[in-house]
Amino acid sequence: MIEERIRNVIESFIRVNYAGEFGAKQIYKNQIKALKSGLEAGVIKDMLSQELEHLEYFRDLAKRFGVRPTVMHPIWRISASTIGFITGKMGMSAVMAATSGVENVICRHYKEQIVELESILLSIGCGHKDYEFLFDFKERIKQIMAEERQHEEAGYEYNKHESIASKVIFKATGLCSRLAIFISKKI
């Protein structure tokens, strides 16, 4: 049984990460539906495949720890689906700008969690009964963050945000992601 203060942190991380990976799934799934070219959708399908693995990991942890989803889950479903469909209809440049905008924020979010987990690990020491789980959890978040970073870089490389539309989409999706993280941590 994980002690209460650590459990509260873990539950918060699981809740917000599950919400984020669910949102990513909805965005990519709807971008694929809206894109005209099957070739372009292939790149997004590869990213979606990784997001589904991340989602499954956090879903399993949510079940294990009895963590309820954020109350905003239905809103995030609609919002992420809308972002995905609209950017998909706009074309691959918009899709990739949205990808890099979202993933940029997500990578910073995961980095903050890693730092917090490292602090907890340092404070409890390797002899603590929860050390192994927390260490493994931190390492898995690092792995997920590395995959998200690849998505971010792919999005940036696609168009380098040279157009005004790409810059606006990058900023708007980043802002939406920050807001979703903030709210999902709270409720």
Order of alpha helices (4+ residues) and beta strands (2+ residues): alpha-alpha-alpha-alpha-alpha-alpha
